[in-house]
C-alpha cells in the first residue's frame, strides 16, 4: 500500500521535471484581454467615440456589435470598457462596465439578479417576482451618480425566450434620477434583430459597429503578439504560427480558432516532453480540435439526422467511395429505419436533412447533372469516418446498427 501511495505522489514530480515550454498559456485563451488589439484600431476608435460621452456625464448611445465568431468583438468591448473605467477615475466620473455572457445568464430573472448583485443587492437565484428584481436593480444603480455600461455578449441567446428584458433595459433611463445606463449588444447573428419588437430594435441599435473577419496575415500578427508572452523563448518552429493562421483563415478568419490551435499545439508538444513546437504538433492539434467540434455537433443531432449521416458513413466505408448519391443514401436510410423501428421520412425531407448537415460542415453535398438521368446531389464526407461512427453509436437507438453493412448497389441518380 505504501509503495502505491509513493508512486502516486511521484507522478506529478515526474511530469514537472519535463521542461515546460509555456511561460503563460492563459494568454492564448479567448477570455484573455490584451493591452493591444492588432488590426482593430478602427473598431476601438468607433466604440470609444460613442462611449466618450460617458466621461462628460452624458448617456452614451446603445450599440450593437456584429461579426462572425473570433473577429474580436468581445476583446474590443472589454478593452475599451477597462479604459473607460480608468479614465472615469481620472476625471472623477463614476463609470461601471459590466460584462455578461447571455449564453450563461440566459433569462430575464438571472440577468436582472446578476446586475443587481453588481450594485451590492443580494438577490436570490429564484423565488422573487421579476418585477421586484427589476425594481431592486433600478434602485441600486440609481443610488449614486454613475454611468453604467452593460455589455451583453451573445445577446441573441437572451431573446430566444422573449425580448422583455431588453425592452425594460432600453427604457430604464426614463425611470432613473441620478444614474444613466447604456447597453452594448454583441452578436454573430446578423438577423436576430428581425425577431425584436420594433421599439427595442431601434433603441438597442442606435449605433452599429461591424467587425470584418481577419485574413491570414492579420491572424499571424495576432498570434505573434500573444506567442511572445505565452511561450518560452525560441520554442516555436518557424512554420507554426503561419500554419495556425492559415488553418484559421479557412474558418472565416476566426482568431479564437487560431489561438486555440496554437495553444493545443503547445500542449501536445509539452505533454510528450518535446522542447519545441513543430509542424506535426499543429497538424495534430488541427485534427484534435476538428474532431472535438464534430463530436459535439454530431452528439446533439436529432435521431433522423444521425441516421442520414450514418447512411453516408456506411456507404463510404463499405464501398470505399468518396461520392455517394442521395438515392443511395436514402435506400440505406430506409433499411436502417426498418431495422430499428423508426418512422421513415420522405426522400424530399431526407434531402433537406442532408442540406442541413452540409451547412453544419459535416457533409458536403453538391448538385450535379447526369444528363438524361436528371440531377442529383453527390455527398462526400467532411468528417473523420471512424470517430464520427463511434459518436453515432453512443446513441442507444442506433446501437443495433453497429454490425449493419449496406448491400452493394449500383449508383442511383434520383
Secondary structure as GFF3:
##gff-version 3
##sequence-region A 1 414
A	DSSP	alpha_helix	2	17	.	.	.	ID=ss1
A	DSSP	three_ten_helix	25	28	.	.	.	ID=ss2
A	DSSP	alpha_helix	41	51	.	.	.	ID=ss3
A	DSSP	three_ten_helix	52	56	.	.	.	ID=ss4
A	DSSP	beta_strand	63	67	.	.	.	ID=ss5
A	DSSP	alpha_helix	73	91	.	.	.	ID=ss6
A	DSSP	beta_strand	95	101	.	.	.	ID=ss7
A	DSSP	alpha_helix	108	117	.	.	.	ID=ss8
A	DSSP	alpha_helix	130	141	.	.	.	ID=ss9
A	DSSP	beta_strand	147	153	.	.	.	ID=ss10
A	DSSP	alpha_helix	155	158	.	.	.	ID=ss11
A	DSSP	three_ten_helix	159	161	.	.	.	ID=ss12
A	DSSP	alpha_helix	164	170	.	.	.	ID=ss13
A	DSSP	three_ten_helix	172	175	.	.	.	ID=ss14
A	DSSP	beta_strand	180	187	.	.	.	ID=ss15
A	DSSP	three_ten_helix	192	195	.	.	.	ID=ss16
A	DSSP	alpha_helix	198	204	.	.	.	ID=ss17
A	DSSP	beta_strand	207	211	.	.	.	ID=ss18
A	DSSP	alpha_helix	216	230	.	.	.	ID=ss19
A	DSSP	alpha_helix	238	250	.	.	.	ID=ss20
A	DSSP	alpha_helix	255	271	.	.	.	ID=ss21
A	DSSP	alpha_helix	279	299	.	.	.	ID=ss22
A	DSSP	alpha_helix	303	319	.	.	.	ID=ss23
A	DSSP	beta_strand	324	325	.	.	.	ID=ss24
A	DSSP	alpha_helix	326	340	.	.	.	ID=ss25
A	DSSP	alpha_helix	347	359	.	.	.	ID=ss26
A	DSSP	beta_strand	363	369	.	.	.	ID=ss27
A	DSSP	three_ten_helix	371	373	.	.	.	ID=ss28
A	DSSP	beta_strand	375	381	.	.	.	ID=ss29
A	DSSP	alpha_helix	385	392	.	.	.	ID=ss30
A	DSSP	three_ten_helix	399	401	.	.	.	ID=ss31
###
